[in-house]
Amino acid sequence: MLAAGTLAFGQYKSEPAGAPPTEAAPAIRDALQKDGVRITGPQGTLCEIWLRTTAPSGPKSSESDLTLPTIPHGALIGVIRYPAKTTDRRGDAIKPGVYTMRYSYYPVNGDHQGVAPQRDFAVLSLASADTDLNATPAFDALIAMSRKASGIQHPLVLSISNPDPDYKAGFDKQGDTDWVLEEKLGDTSFAIVLVGTAGS
């Protein structure tokens, strides 16, 4: 499960995105940052993202190797808008639209061995079909929701990266291809890969 919106690589930058999109359900929209982040690149706006102002919380997970162990599986962490068709890290299409982002981590069952250095992902679903702010769908249900958005067997996911221990908000290139947004999810440091390619 590796994905993140990507265009032909070049220079990217972030800027304010304004208010959350009206396509999101009212309760969800009210829980988001009042001014999101717009990512622009060689072909214009890649995406706009709004995180929750307060991080969803729950008992610390007993799962190992999680980047965000205090966030419940399936909890809503934000909303993202793609104004134009693009592709993800696997080369799969992301259609224009507004998507919810929910926190997930793949199960340790051998199916995803070695796909990423971390187990955490933001799973995307159509905002029009995902309207319950407080829902925390289980793994299979969440993946099924996302497959309706992707239209293929693979869900739409964005890689969550380990945040810099010396947190510094911004959008920067990390490694050869990845561009990572570091923001605060409430009081929690949060980093997500918005541009990149899957490793071989």
C-alpha positions, 0 to 999 in steps of 0.5 A: 500500500504505497501511494501519493499524488505525483506529477512530473518531478520538478520544483514544488512549493506550498502556499495557503489554500483557504477554507475547507472544501464545501464538498466535505460534510459540515461536521467534518469541515468544522473539524478542519483547519480554517486555512489549508495548504496548497501544493503547486508544481510544474503543472499548477496545483497538485493538491490542497490539504486540510488537517484536523485541528485536534488529533483524534485520540484513543488508547495507545495501540499495542501494535508495533512500529507505528508512527502515530500509535495514539490515533485510532485506526480509521479515525479521520485525520483530514481532507484532500482535494485534487483539482485535476487528474494525477497519478499515485506512487504506483502509477494508478490514477487519482481522479479529480475530487475531494477525499477524506483521509483516514488513518490506517496501518496494514496488518502484519500478515506477510501480504505487505512485507517490505512495502514501506519503512513504516506501516502507517498510511492515510487512506482516501475515500470520496468525501461525498460517501464518507460523512461521519466525523467520528467513525473509525472503520476497521481495516477491511471496511476502510479499504473497501471504501477506498476501492470505491474511490480508486475504481480498482482493486488497490485503495488510494493511500498516502504514505505517512512519514516519520516526522522530524524529531525537531519539528519544523512546519513546511514542505520539503524534498526528502531523498531522491523523489519524495516531497513531504509536508510536515504539519501539526495534527492538533499537538501531534507532529505529522508528516505525509508524502504528497509527491513521490515514487514507489521504491522498486 
